[in-house]
Amino acid sequence: MTINLNFNIFVNKNTVQKKQKFPYLVGSKWTAHQKTWGWRHFQVVNRKNEGKWVFAEMVAACDPNVRFWLNAQQLKDRSLWQAGWQSTQELEELETDSYS
């Protein structure tokens, strides 16, 4: 018997599984600090768990034909990605603040 506790933890006969990594990944929006496949703004449309790794399928906001898989851990690197859709000016301000 499995009981869902609504916190991404499942109890199954006294066995507790670890919390899911990147629980809010699908649907999240990201801005690349440098153009990636010609674009900066992407949305995660799918996720894939491969052992201890989590991968995100990224789709360009302005061109749904531009899509690629990325190790989701890279999204934590603020020198590569910024959460949300940022303008070029906002990215420049973030870079200036990090050097101050």
C-alpha positions as CSV (number, residue, x, y, z in Angstrom):
1,M,0.0,0.0,0.0
2,T,1.4,3.4,-1.0
3,I,0.3,6.7,0.7
4,N,1.0,10.0,-1.0
5,L,1.7,12.7,1.5
6,N,1.6,15.6,-1.1
7,F,5.2,16.6,-0.4
8,N,6.9,14.4,-3.0
9,I,7.7,11.8,-0.3
10,F,6.0,8.4,-0.5
11,V,5.7,5.9,2.3
12,N,5.7,2.3,1.2
13,K,5.8,-0.3,4.0
14,N,8.2,1.6,6.3
15,T,10.4,2.7,3.4
16,V,10.8,6.5,2.7
17,Q,12.0,7.7,-0.6
18,K,14.0,10.9,-1.0
19,K,12.4,14.1,-2.0
20,Q,12.3,14.8,-5.7
21,K,15.1,17.0,-7.0
22,F,13.9,20.1,-8.9
23,P,10.2,19.6,-8.1
24,Y,9.1,22.8,-9.9
25,L,11.3,22.3,-13.0
26,V,8.6,21.8,-15.7
27,G,7.0,25.1,-16.7
28,S,9.8,27.2,-15.3
29,K,11.3,30.0,-17.4
30,W,14.9,30.9,-17.8
31,T,17.2,33.4,-19.4
32,A,20.6,32.4,-20.8
33,H,23.4,34.9,-20.1
34,Q,24.7,34.2,-23.6
35,K,22.6,33.4,-26.7
36,T,22.0,29.7,-26.9
37,W,20.9,28.3,-30.3
38,G,20.3,32.0,-31.3
39,W,18.0,32.7,-28.3
40,R,18.1,33.8,-24.7
41,H,14.6,33.0,-23.3
42,F,13.6,29.4,-22.7
43,Q,10.9,27.4,-20.9
44,V,11.3,23.9,-19.5
45,V,8.7,21.6,-21.1
46,N,9.8,18.2,-19.9
47,R,12.1,16.5,-17.4
48,K,13.9,13.2,-17.4
49,N,15.4,11.4,-14.4
50,E,18.5,9.3,-15.3
51,G,19.8,7.7,-12.1
52,K,21.1,10.6,-9.9
53,W,20.9,13.1,-12.8
54,V,17.9,15.2,-13.7
55,F,17.6,16.6,-17.3
56,A,15.4,19.5,-18.5
57,E,14.1,19.8,-22.0
58,M,14.4,23.5,-22.9
59,V,12.3,25.2,-25.6
60,A,13.1,28.7,-27.0
61,A,10.2,31.1,-26.1
62,C,10.2,32.6,-29.6
63,D,10.9,29.5,-31.7
64,P,9.3,26.2,-30.5
65,N,11.5,24.3,-33.0
66,V,14.6,25.2,-31.0
67,R,14.7,22.6,-28.2
68,F,17.5,20.8,-26.4
69,W,18.1,18.7,-23.2
70,L,20.2,20.2,-20.4
71,N,21.5,18.8,-17.1
72,A,19.2,20.7,-14.7
73,Q,22.1,21.3,-12.3
74,Q,23.4,23.8,-14.8
75,L,20.4,26.0,-14.2
76,K,21.8,26.7,-10.7
77,D,24.9,28.3,-12.2
78,R,24.0,32.0,-12.2
79,S,26.9,32.8,-14.6
80,L,25.0,30.8,-17.2
81,W,21.3,31.1,-16.4
82,Q,18.9,33.4,-14.6
83,A,15.5,32.3,-13.4
84,G,12.6,34.0,-15.2
85,W,12.7,36.0,-18.4
86,Q,15.1,38.9,-18.0
87,S,15.8,41.8,-20.4
88,T,19.3,42.4,-21.7
89,Q,19.5,45.5,-19.5
90,E,18.5,43.4,-16.4
91,L,21.2,40.9,-17.2
92,E,23.8,43.6,-17.5
93,E,22.7,45.1,-14.2
94,L,23.1,41.7,-12.5
95,E,26.6,41.3,-14.0
96,T,27.6,44.8,-12.8
97,D,26.2,44.1,-9.3
98,S,28.2,40.8,-9.1
99,Y,31.4,42.7,-9.8
100,S,30.8,45.5,-7.3
